[in-house]
C-alpha cells in the first residue's frame, strides 16, 4: 500500500521523539521513501545521525546549509511528498501551524505542502486538554489535517492520562488505511445537500432552523478525499469546503435547493440528503419590511416540496439515495417508515435525546438503517469521524 510513496516525517522537540526512529523504520520496510525534517530542539532528543541512517536521506533542520549555502526548499519538499507526517507534534508546533508562524523549516514546509498532513500529538495530559491547545487542534482539523489521537498511558511527567504519542505500528496502519480509502470512490459522482434552508417572510425575516451544515460539509470532504466528484448544494452556513475539487452551489430556500437537486440528480450515482430542509414556507411573502400593527401576526404556512421523496420517485436502479432523520420519539420506527416511504437505500438517524448530537455541534451520534432492515449503531464521535463511518457503510453497500 505504501510502496513507492514519498513521506516527509516532521519531528519536534518531545521526549517521544525516539519513537520517530521506529516509525521511520516501519515506513522504509513498507517500501516508502522518507525525508526527515527536525526542529532545532528535536536534535536534543534524538540525533540527526540516527534518523539519517534509518531514512537513508540527509536530515533537514535549517533553511539552508551554512557551509555551502545549499537551500532546503520547503516548496520543493511540499511538492515531492505524498503525505507529511508530524510525529511527535508538540503543543508549541501545533500552535505555530494553526497560526501560520513559520519560524522553522518544519512549519514552513507544512504551509507549502499540497499533500495530506497527519499530525500525531505528544504532550502532558494537562497541556493536551488545555483549551488553547484544543482550539489550535480544531483549527488544524478545519483545514483538513488528519489527527492521530494520542494514547492513554504513563507520561514522562509521571502522570497517567491521554497524551502519549500513538505507537508507530498504529500510526502506519492509519496511514495505510487512508491511502487504501483515497481512491475508493473514483469515478463516482455524488450529490450532497447540507445546512438549513431559510423561508422568506419579508425583506428581513425568515423561518429557519439551527443546522450549521457541519455534517454535510464533513461528508463532502470525506467523499472528495476518496476521489469522488462531489456536488455540494448548501443552504446558508458560515463554513466553506476545504477540498478545492468540491463543486459548491449556494441556495437559500427549499425551493431553490429542490431545483438544484433536480438539475443534477440524473447525472450522479449517489445522493446524500443531509440538509435540514424546512417542511413549511410562508404562503405569501413581501419584499418590504412588515410593520408591527396590533398584537398578533398570522402567517399561513404551506408545505415545501419533499426533496427526498421526489428524488426517490426519480431514482434509477443504479442510483443510491441516503437520507437523514432527526427524531425524538420512536426514533427507529419513524426512521424506518421514512426510509420506506421515500424509497431510500439507507437512512442516518439522529436522536434529539443524545447529548452532543444534532444541530450546531462538532460531534454526532448516529444509527444507520438500510433497506434490508440492518441496523448499525455508532458511538458519539467528531462529525469528521461520523462522515467516515457513513461513507464506509456506503462503500459496503456499493
C-alpha positions in Angstrom: 0.0 0.0 0.0 2.8 2.4 0.8 5.4 1.1 -1.7 6.9 4.0 -3.7 5.1 6.7 -1.6 7.1 9.7 -0.6 6.8 10.8 3.0 8.1 13.8 5.0 8.5 13.0 8.6 8.5 16.0 10.9 10.0 15.6 14.3 9.5 18.2 17.1 11.1 18.6 20.5 9.4 16.0 22.5 10.6 13.1 24.7 8.6 10.9 22.4 11.0 11.7 19.5 12.6 8.4 20.0 9.5 6.7 18.5 10.2 8.5 15.2 13.1 6.1 14.7 10.7 3.1 14.8 8.2 4.9 12.7 10.8 5.7 10.0 12.0 2.1 10.0 8.4 0.8 9.6 7.8 3.2 6.7 11.0 2.1 5.0 10.0 -1.6 5.4 6.7 -0.8 3.7 8.7 0.4 0.7 8.2 4.2 1.2 10.8 6.9 0.7 11.3 9.1 3.8 12.8 12.5 4.2 13.1 13.8 7.8 12.7 17.4 9.0 13.6 18.1 12.6 13.1 21.3 14.6 16.3 22.5 16.3 15.0 21.3 19.7 14.2 17.8 18.3 18.0 17.3 17.9 18.2 17.4 21.7 16.0 14.3 22.0 17.2 12.1 19.0 20.3 12.6 16.9 20.2 13.5 13.2 22.7 10.7 12.6 20.2 8.1 13.8 17.5 9.5 11.6 19.7 9.9 8.6 20.9 6.3 8.9 17.3 4.9 9.2 15.8 7.2 6.5 18.8 6.9 4.1 18.5 10.6 3.5 20.2 13.7 4.9 18.3 15.3 7.8 16.9 18.7 7.2 16.8 21.2 10.1 17.7 24.7 8.7 16.5 26.6 5.7 20.0 26.4 4.2 23.3 24.7 4.7 25.6 27.4 6.3 28.7 25.6 4.9 27.9 25.8 1.2 24.7 27.9 1.0 22.5 25.0 -0.3 18.9 25.9 0.1 16.4 23.4 1.6 13.4 24.4 -0.5 10.2 24.0 1.6 8.3 24.4 -1.7 10.0 21.5 -3.4 9.6 19.3 -0.3 5.9 20.1 -0.2 5.5 19.1 -3.9 7.6 15.9 -3.5 5.6 14.4 -0.7 2.6 12.2 -0.9 2.0 12.9 2.8 3.5 14.9 5.6 3.6 13.1 9.0 4.4 15.2 12.0 5.1 12.8 14.9 5.6 13.7 17.6 3.8 17.1 17.4 4.2 19.3 20.4 1.7 21.9 21.6 4.3 24.5 20.5 4.4 23.3 17.0 0.7 22.7 16.8 0.2 26.3 17.9 2.6 27.6 15.2 0.9 25.5 12.5 -2.5 26.7 13.5 -1.5 30.4 13.4 0.9 30.3 10.4 4.1 31.1 12.5 6.7 29.9 10.0 9.9 30.4 12.0 11.4 27.0 11.2 11.7 24.6 8.2 9.1 22.1 9.6 6.3 24.7 9.8 7.3 26.5 6.6 7.2 23.2 4.8 3.8 22.5 6.3 2.5 25.8 4.9 3.8 24.9 1.5 2.5 21.3 1.4 -0.1 20.2 -1.1 -0.4 16.7 0.3 -2.4 15.2 3.2 -0.9 16.1 6.6 -1.0 13.7 9.5 -0.5 15.1 13.0 0.3 12.9 16.0 0.4 14.9 19.2 2.6 14.1 22.2 2.4 16.1 25.4 1.4 16.0 29.0 -2.3 15.4 29.7 -3.0 18.9 31.0 -1.3 20.5 28.0 -3.3 18.3 25.7 -6.6 19.2 27.4 -5.9 22.9 27.7 -8.5 25.0 25.8 -5.8 26.9 23.9 -4.3 23.6 22.6 -7.7 22.2 21.8 -8.6 25.3 19.9 -5.5 25.0 17.8 -6.3 21.4 17.1 -9.8 22.3 15.9 -8.4 25.0 13.7 -6.0 22.5 12.1 -8.8 19.9 11.7 -10.9 22.6 9.9 -8.0 23.0 7.4 -8.3 19.3 6.6 -5.4 18.0 8.6 -5.7 14.4 9.9 -5.1 13.9 13.6 -3.9 10.6 15.0 -5.1 10.9 18.6 -2.6 10.4 21.4 -2.9 7.3 23.5 -3.7 6.9 27.2 -0.9 5.8 29.5 2.0 6.7 31.7 3.6 10.1 30.7 7.1 11.4 31.1 5.8 13.7 33.9 4.9 10.6 35.9 1.2 11.3 35.4 -1.2 8.9 33.7 -3.6 10.0 31.0 -4.1 11.0 27.4 -1.0 12.5 25.7 1.3 9.6 24.8 2.4 9.6 21.1 0.5 6.8 19.5 2.6 3.7 18.8 4.4 3.7 15.4 2.7 0.5 14.3 -0.7 2.1 14.7 0.4 5.3 13.0 1.5 3.3 10.0 -1.8 1.3 9.9 -3.8 4.6 10.0 -1.7 6.0 7.1 -2.2 2.7 5.1 -5.9 2.9 5.7 -6.0 6.4 4.4 -4.3 5.5 1.2 -6.5 2.5 0.8 -9.5 4.7 1.0 -8.1 7.5 -1.0 -9.3 6.3 -4.5 -12.2 4.1 -3.3 -14.8 6.4 -4.9 -13.0 7.2 -8.1 -15.4 7.8 -11.0 -18.4 8.1 -8.6 -20.5 11.3 -8.8 -22.1 12.3 -5.5 -24.6 15.0 -4.8 -24.7 16.2 -1.2 -27.1 18.6 0.5 -26.1 20.5 3.6 -27.2 23.2 6.0 -30.6 24.8 6.7 -33.0 26.5 4.4 -34.4 30.0 5.0 -38.0 30.6 4.1 -38.6 34.2 3.5 -41.4 36.1 5.4 -40.4 39.6 4.4 -37.3 41.6 3.5 -35.6 41.0 6.9 -37.3 37.9 8.4 -37.3 34.2 7.6 -38.3 30.8 9.0 -35.2 28.7 9.6 -33.5 26.1 11.9 -30.3 25.7 13.8 -28.4 23.5 11.3 -24.8 24.5 10.9 -24.0 22.4 7.9 -21.1 20.8 9.6 -22.3 17.2 9.0 -23.0 17.8 5.3 -19.7 19.5 4.7 -17.8 16.7 6.6 -19.5 14.2 4.2 -18.5 16.3 1.2 -14.9 16.4 2.4 -14.8 12.6 3.1 -16.2 11.8 -0.4 -13.7 14.2 -2.1 -10.8 12.6 -0.1 -11.8 9.3 -1.6 -11.6 10.9 -5.1 -15.4 11.2 -5.8 -16.7 14.0 -7.9 -18.7 16.0 -5.3 -21.5 18.5 -5.9 -22.4 20.2 -2.6 -25.7 22.0 -2.6 -25.6 24.2 0.6 -28.1 26.3 2.4 -26.8 29.4 4.3 -23.9 28.4 6.5 -20.7 30.0 7.8 -18.3 27.4 6.6 -16.5 26.7 3.3 -15.3 23.5 1.7 -11.6 22.8 2.2 -11.1 20.4 -0.7 -10.9 22.6 -3.9 -12.4 19.8 -6.0 -15.8 20.2 -4.3 -18.3 22.0 -6.5 -20.3 24.3 -4.2 -23.7 25.5 -5.1 -25.3 28.0 -2.7 -29.0 28.2 -2.2 -31.3 29.8 0.4 -34.8 28.3 0.2 -36.2 24.8 0.0 -37.5 25.6 -3.5 -34.0 26.7 -4.6 -32.5 23.5 -3.1 -35.1 21.3 -4.8 -34.4 23.0 -8.2 -30.7 22.4 -8.0 -31.2 18.8 -6.8 -33.4 18.1 -9.8 -30.9 19.8 -12.1 -28.0 17.5 -11.1 -29.7 14.3 -9.8 -29.9 12.4 -13.1 -26.1 13.0 -13.6 -25.0 11.4 -10.2 -24.6 7.9 -8.9 -25.3 8.8 -5.3 -27.3 11.5 -3.4 -26.7 12.1 0.3 -29.5 14.3 1.6 -28.1 15.8 4.8 -29.7 19.2 4.7 -32.3 20.3 7.3 -34.8 21.4 4.7 -37.8 23.4 6.1 -41.1 21.5 6.0 -43.2 24.6 5.6 -42.8 28.0 4.0 -45.0 31.2 4.1 -47.7 31.1 1.5 -47.2 34.8 0.8 -44.1 36.9 1.2 -43.5 40.6 0.8 -40.4 42.5 -0.4 -40.7 45.3 2.2 -40.5 45.1 5.9 -43.6 44.1 7.8 -44.6 46.8 10.3 -45.8 45.9 13.7 -49.6 46.6 13.8 -51.6 45.2 16.7 -50.6 42.3 18.9 -50.6 39.4 16.5 -49.2 38.4 13.2 -50.8 35.5 11.4 -48.7 33.6 8.9 -50.3 30.9 6.6 -47.7 28.2 6.1 -47.8 25.7 3.2 -45.7 22.6 2.7 -42.4 22.8 0.9 -41.5 20.2 -1.8 -40.3 17.0 -0.2 -36.9 16.7 -1.9 -36.1 13.2 -0.7 -39.5 11.8 -1.8 -39.2 13.5 -5.2 -35.7 12.1 -5.8 -36.9 8.7 -4.6 -39.5 8.7 -7.4 -36.9 9.6 -10.0 -34.2 7.1 -8.7 -33.0 4.6 -11.2 -31.9 1.1 -10.3 -28.2 2.2 -10.5 -28.6 5.2 -8.1 -28.4 5.3 -4.3 -30.1 7.8 -2.0 -29.0 8.3 1.6 -31.4 10.2 3.8 -31.2 11.7 7.3 -33.8 11.6 10.1 -33.8 13.7 13.3 -36.2 12.2 15.8 -37.1 12.5 19.5 -39.7 9.7 20.0 -39.9 6.3 18.5 -36.7 7.1 16.6 -36.1 3.8 14.8 -39.7 3.2 13.9 -40.1 6.7 12.4 -36.7 6.4 10.6 -37.7 3.1 9.0 -41.0 4.5 7.9 -39.3 7.4 6.3 -36.8 5.1 4.6 -39.5 3.0 3.0 -41.9 5.9 2.2 -39.2 7.9 0.4 -37.6 4.9 -1.4 -34.2 5.5 0.2 -31.4 2.9 0.3 -30.4 3.7 3.8 -31.1 6.4 6.4 -28.9 8.0 9.0 -30.8 8.6 12.3 -30.0 11.3 14.8 -31.8 11.4 18.2 -32.6 14.7 19.9 -32.2 12.7 23.1 -28.5 12.1 22.6 -26.3 14.8 24.2 -23.7 16.1 21.8 -25.6 15.1 18.7 -27.8 17.1 16.3 -27.7 20.7 15.2 -24.7 23.0 15.6 -22.3 20.6 17.4 -18.9 19.4 16.5 -19.9 15.8 17.4 -22.6 13.4 16.4 -24.1 10.1 17.3 -25.8 8.1 14.6 -27.6 4.9 13.8 -27.6 3.7 10.2 -30.6 1.7 8.9 -30.5 0.2 5.4 -33.4 -1.1 3.3 -32.6 -4.6 4.4 -33.5 -3.6 7.9 -30.0 -4.0 9.1 -29.2 -1.6 12.0 -25.7 -0.2 12.8 -25.2 1.9 15.9 -22.2 4.2 16.4 -20.8 5.9 19.5 -20.5 9.7 19.9 -17.7 10.9 17.6 -16.5 14.0 15.8 -18.5 14.8 12.7 -15.5 14.0 10.5 -15.3 10.5 12.0 -19.1 10.1 11.7 -18.7 11.1 8.0 -16.1 8.4 7.6 -18.4 5.8 9.2 -21.3 6.8 6.9 -19.1 6.6 3.7 -17.6 3.3 4.9 -21.2 1.9 5.0 -21.9 3.4 1.6 -18.9 1.6 0.2 -20.1 -1.7 1.8 -23.4 -1.1 0.2 -21.8 -0.5 -3.2 
